[in-house]
């Protein structure tokens, strides 16, 4: 495999590391948290810039309103809480106070998807990408590992406009080079192939690389693309790839309704109809369990990617 790893880290720690660097690099960056400092790894930012941190408490709707207000005066607010509380609980405030007027607020959402694990279905948000990508002007980013999450955190501070940054709780392989630039809206071709295109986001990028490596041993050549920015979608990299392979599998830790797969299906329907298989949660809530158990049961692991590829290539 072209990409290997020597350690595992949680992507939320990548967010914390990026935010801590921003404390030194950008005096306009401020951080807000809804009583989850440790879970969002915001301690280092607070150590460096205590006067630019606001502990809002368990009042997520208020946090979004405060962030919108701070942005009016030139500050760059980063809000921090779980993905479920960053979207479902505060959707009206985001729509009305942030998205509608294009406020420069960075909504940073941890513990996304099934891999939140044992906390169960009430916390495992699987519809957040769909909710946020439907808001006009909202940029939606879902990085794949610690290094990419850190780079994304720093990149969005320089980007003008509202951003939803999604990351997770479990430790996952770190395989993106630390010095790889993060370009909002630009997918990354990780591996070239000829038989099928696999487009993945978030934790499913590594799972897709593992699947592609196994499939290569069986004579199936997979092109693997990391779509870290779901909106705006890098249409060119996807269309160029399917023009070569003629088939596509999309992989994400999200409901198949409203996620990356549907965005790509819409693109292909408009510009280049292509056979597609979805690796995603099949219109259900989650349940308590370890991340590995849940990914296996809900068919969003490397084995599920392999099965989807074989369905579309072999059948």
C-alpha positions as CSV (number, residue, x, y, z in Angstrom):
1,X,0.0,0.0,0.0
2,X,1.2,3.5,-0.9
3,X,-0.1,4.9,2.4
4,X,1.0,3.4,5.7
5,X,0.8,4.5,9.3
6,X,2.9,4.2,12.4
7,X,0.4,5.6,15.0
8,X,-3.3,6.2,15.6
9,X,-4.7,9.5,16.9
10,X,-8.2,10.9,17.2
11,X,-9.2,13.5,14.8
12,X,-10.6,15.7,17.6
13,X,-7.0,16.0,18.9
14,X,-6.0,17.3,15.4
15,X,-8.6,20.0,15.8
16,X,-7.2,20.9,19.3
17,X,-3.7,21.1,17.9
18,X,-4.7,23.3,15.0
19,X,-6.8,25.6,17.3
20,X,-3.8,25.9,19.7
21,X,-1.6,27.1,16.8
22,X,-4.2,29.6,15.7
23,X,-4.0,31.1,19.2
24,X,-0.5,32.2,18.3
25,X,-1.0,32.9,14.6
26,X,-4.3,34.8,14.4
27,X,-5.3,37.2,17.2
28,X,-8.8,37.4,15.8
29,X,-9.6,33.8,16.4
30,X,-11.8,33.2,19.4
31,X,-13.1,29.9,20.8
32,X,-16.4,29.0,22.4
33,X,-17.4,25.8,24.0
34,X,-20.6,24.3,25.4
35,X,-19.2,22.6,28.5
36,X,-17.1,20.1,26.6
37,X,-13.5,21.5,26.8
38,X,-11.8,18.1,27.3
39,X,-13.9,16.3,24.6
40,X,-13.0,19.0,22.1
41,X,-9.3,19.2,23.1
42,X,-9.5,23.0,23.6
43,X,-7.2,23.1,26.7
44,X,-4.1,24.3,24.8
45,X,-6.0,27.2,23.3
46,X,-7.3,28.3,26.7
47,X,-3.7,28.1,28.1
48,X,-2.4,30.3,25.3
49,X,-5.3,32.8,25.0
50,X,-7.6,32.6,28.0
51,X,-9.0,36.1,27.2
52,X,-10.2,34.8,23.8
53,X,-12.1,31.8,25.2
54,X,-15.8,31.7,26.2
55,X,-17.3,28.9,28.2
56,X,-21.0,29.1,27.3
57,X,-22.1,26.1,29.3
58,X,-24.8,23.7,28.2
59,X,-26.5,26.4,26.0
60,X,-25.6,25.5,22.5
61,X,-28.2,27.8,20.9
62,X,-26.8,30.8,22.8
63,X,-23.3,29.8,21.7
64,X,-24.3,30.1,18.1
65,X,-25.8,33.5,18.7
66,X,-22.8,34.8,20.6
67,X,-20.5,33.5,17.8
68,X,-22.6,35.3,15.2
69,X,-22.3,38.5,17.2
70,X,-18.5,38.2,17.7
71,X,-18.1,37.8,14.0
72,X,-19.7,41.1,13.3
73,X,-16.8,42.8,15.1
74,X,-14.2,41.1,13.0
75,X,-13.5,38.1,15.3
76,X,-13.3,34.6,13.9
77,X,-15.3,32.4,16.2
78,X,-14.7,28.6,16.5
79,X,-17.6,26.9,18.3
80,X,-17.0,23.5,19.9
81,X,-19.4,20.8,20.9
82,X,-20.5,17.3,19.7
83,X,-21.7,17.1,16.1
84,X,-25.3,16.2,17.2
85,X,-25.4,19.4,19.4
86,X,-23.7,21.4,16.7
87,X,-26.4,20.8,14.2
88,X,-29.7,19.2,15.2
89,X,-30.0,21.1,18.5
90,X,-29.2,24.5,17.0
91,X,-30.2,24.3,13.4
92,X,-32.6,27.3,13.6
93,X,-29.9,29.5,15.1
94,X,-27.3,28.5,12.5
95,X,-29.8,29.0,9.6
96,X,-31.1,32.4,10.8
97,X,-28.1,34.0,12.5
98,X,-25.1,32.5,10.7
99,X,-25.9,31.0,7.2
100,X,-28.6,33.6,6.1
101,X,-26.2,36.5,6.6
102,X,-23.0,34.6,5.7
103,X,-21.4,35.1,9.1
104,X,-17.7,34.1,9.4
105,X,-18.4,31.4,12.0
106,X,-16.6,28.1,12.2
107,X,-18.9,25.4,13.6
108,X,-16.5,22.7,14.8
109,X,-18.2,19.4,15.5
110,X,-16.7,16.4,17.3
111,X,-17.9,12.9,18.1
112,X,-19.6,12.6,14.7
113,X,-21.1,9.4,13.2
114,X,-21.3,5.8,14.6
115,X,-17.7,5.8,15.8
116,X,-18.8,7.9,18.8
117,X,-19.4,4.4,20.0
118,X,-20.9,3.5,23.4
119,X,-22.8,6.7,23.9
120,X,-25.4,5.3,21.5
121,X,-28.0,6.5,19.0
122,X,-29.0,9.7,20.7
123,X,-25.5,11.0,20.3
124,X,-24.4,9.3,17.0
125,X,-25.5,11.9,14.5
126,X,-25.7,10.5,11.0
127,X,-27.6,13.2,9.2
128,X,-25.5,16.3,10.0
129,X,-23.7,16.5,6.6
130,X,-27.1,16.6,4.8
131,X,-28.4,19.2,7.2
132,X,-25.4,21.5,6.8
133,X,-24.8,21.1,3.1
134,X,-28.4,22.2,2.4
135,X,-27.7,25.6,4.0
136,X,-26.9,28.2,1.3
137,X,-23.3,29.4,1.5
138,X,-22.2,26.8,4.1
139,X,-18.9,25.0,3.5
140,X,-18.8,21.4,4.8
141,X,-15.5,19.7,5.6
142,X,-14.9,16.2,6.8
143,X,-11.2,15.4,7.2
144,X,-9.8,11.8,7.4
145,X,-7.1,11.8,10.0
146,X,-5.3,13.8,12.7
147,X,-2.9,15.6,10.3
148,X,-5.7,16.5,7.9
149,X,-8.0,17.7,10.7
150,X,-5.2,19.9,12.1
151,X,-4.5,21.4,8.6
152,X,-8.3,21.9,8.0
153,X,-8.7,23.7,11.3
154,X,-6.0,26.2,10.4
155,X,-7.2,26.6,6.8
156,X,-10.7,27.6,7.7
157,X,-9.5,30.5,9.8
158,X,-8.3,32.1,6.6
159,X,-11.5,31.3,4.7
160,X,-14.2,33.9,4.7
161,X,-17.7,32.6,5.4
162,X,-19.5,29.9,7.6
163,X,-17.9,26.5,7.8
164,X,-19.0,23.2,9.3
165,X,-16.0,21.1,10.3
166,X,-16.8,17.5,11.2
167,X,-14.4,15.2,13.1
168,X,-14.5,12.2,15.5
169,X,-13.8,10.5,18.8
170,X,-11.9,7.3,18.1
171,X,-8.2,6.9,17.4
172,X,-7.7,6.2,13.7
173,X,-4.5,5.7,11.5
174,X,-2.5,8.8,10.7
175,X,-1.5,8.5,7.1
176,X,-1.8,11.9,5.4
177,X,1.6,13.6,5.4
178,X,1.9,16.3,8.0
179,X,3.1,18.9,5.4
180,X,0.4,18.2,2.8
181,X,-1.4,21.4,2.0
182,X,-5.1,21.6,2.8
183,X,-7.1,23.2,0.0
184,X,-10.8,23.8,0.6
185,X,-12.9,22.3,-2.2
186,X,-10.0,20.3,-3.7
187,X,-10.2,16.5,-3.5
188,X,-7.0,14.4,-3.3
189,X,-6.2,11.5,-5.6
190,X,-4.6,9.0,-3.2
191,X,-4.3,6.0,-5.5
192,X,-4.7,5.6,-9.3
193,X,-6.7,2.7,-10.7
194,X,-8.5,1.6,-13.8
195,X,-11.5,-0.6,-12.8
196,X,-13.5,1.5,-10.3
197,X,-13.4,4.8,-8.5
198,X,-13.8,4.8,-4.7
199,X,-14.6,8.2,-3.3
200,X,-14.5,8.4,0.4
201,X,-14.6,11.0,3.2
202,X,-13.7,11.0,6.9
203,X,-12.9,7.8,8.6
204,X,-13.9,5.8,5.5
205,X,-10.9,7.1,3.6
206,X,-8.5,4.7,5.4
207,X,-11.0,1.9,5.2
208,X,-11.2,2.4,1.4
209,X,-7.4,2.3,1.1
210,X,-7.4,-1.0,3.0
211,X,-10.1,-2.3,0.8
212,X,-8.3,-1.2,-2.4
213,X,-5.1,-2.9,-1.3
214,X,-7.0,-6.2,-0.7
215,X,-8.8,-5.9,-4.0
216,X,-5.6,-5.3,-5.9
217,X,-4.4,-8.7,-4.8
218,X,-7.6,-10.1,-6.4
219,X,-6.9,-8.3,-9.7
220,X,-9.3,-5.3,-9.2
221,X,-7.6,-2.0,-9.7
222,X,-9.2,0.8,-7.6
223,X,-8.7,4.5,-7.9
224,X,-9.1,6.1,-4.4
225,X,-10.1,9.8,-3.9
226,X,-10.3,11.6,-0.6
227,X,-13.1,14.1,-0.7
228,X,-12.5,16.1,2.5
229,X,-14.7,19.0,1.3
230,X,-18.2,17.8,0.7
231,X,-19.4,21.3,-0.2
232,X,-18.2,22.8,-2.4
233,X,-17.6,19.5,-4.1
234,X,-14.6,19.0,-6.3
235,X,-16.5,18.0,-9.4
236,X,-13.5,17.9,-11.8
237,X,-11.6,15.2,-9.9
238,X,-14.7,12.9,-9.7
239,X,-15.7,13.4,-13.4
240,X,-12.1,12.8,-14.6
241,X,-11.9,9.6,-12.6
242,X,-15.2,8.1,-13.7
243,X,-14.4,9.0,-17.3
244,X,-11.6,6.5,-16.9
245,X,-13.1,3.8,-14.7
246,X,-16.8,3.9,-15.6
247,X,-17.9,2.9,-12.1
248,X,-18.0,4.5,-8.7
249,X,-18.3,3.5,-5.0
250,X,-18.9,6.2,-2.4
251,X,-18.0,5.6,1.2
252,X,-19.0,7.6,4.3
253,X,-19.8,7.4,8.0
254,X,-23.3,9.0,7.5
255,X,-26.8,8.1,6.4
256,X,-26.8,7.4,2.6
257,X,-29.6,9.9,2.5
258,X,-28.2,13.4,2.2
259,X,-24.5,12.6,2.4
260,X,-21.5,12.6,0.1
261,X,-22.9,9.8,-2.0
262,X,-26.1,11.7,-2.8
263,X,-24.1,14.8,-3.8
264,X,-22.0,12.7,-6.2
265,X,-25.1,10.9,-7.5
266,X,-26.6,14.3,-8.3
267,X,-23.4,15.4,-10.0
268,X,-23.2,12.3,-12.1
269,X,-26.9,12.5,-13.1
270,X,-26.4,16.0,-14.4
271,X,-23.1,15.6,-16.1
272,X,-22.0,11.9,-16.6
273,X,-24.4,9.1,-15.6
274,X,-22.3,6.3,-14.1
275,X,-23.1,3.1,-12.1
276,X,-22.8,3.8,-8.4
277,X,-22.8,1.8,-5.2
278,X,-23.2,3.4,-1.7
279,X,-21.3,2.5,1.4
280,X,-23.2,4.3,4.1
281,X,-25.7,3.7,6.9
282,X,-28.9,2.5,5.4
283,X,-31.5,5.0,6.8
284,X,-31.3,4.0,10.4
285,X,-30.2,5.3,13.8
286,X,-27.2,3.7,15.5
287,X,-26.8,1.9,18.8
288,X,-24.2,1.4,21.6
289,X,-21.1,-0.6,20.8
290,X,-17.4,-0.2,20.0
291,X,-16.5,1.7,16.8
292,X,-15.3,-1.4,15.1
293,X,-18.4,-3.4,16.0
294,X,-20.7,-0.7,14.8
295,X,-18.8,-0.1,11.5
296,X,-19.0,-3.8,10.8
297,X,-22.7,-4.2,11.7
298,X,-23.8,-1.1,9.7
299,X,-21.5,-2.1,6.8
300,X,-19.2,0.9,6.6
301,X,-15.9,-0.8,7.1
302,X,-13.2,-2.0,4.7
303,X,-15.1,-5.3,4.1
304,X,-18.2,-3.3,3.1
305,X,-16.2,-1.3,0.6
306,X,-14.8,-4.5,-0.9
307,X,-18.3,-5.9,-1.2
308,X,-19.6,-2.8,-2.9
309,X,-16.7,-2.8,-5.4
310,X,-17.3,-6.4,-6.2
311,X,-21.0,-5.8,-6.8
312,X,-20.3,-3.1,-9.3
313,X,-17.2,-4.6,-11.0
314,X,-18.0,-8.3,-11.1
315,X,-21.7,-8.4,-11.5
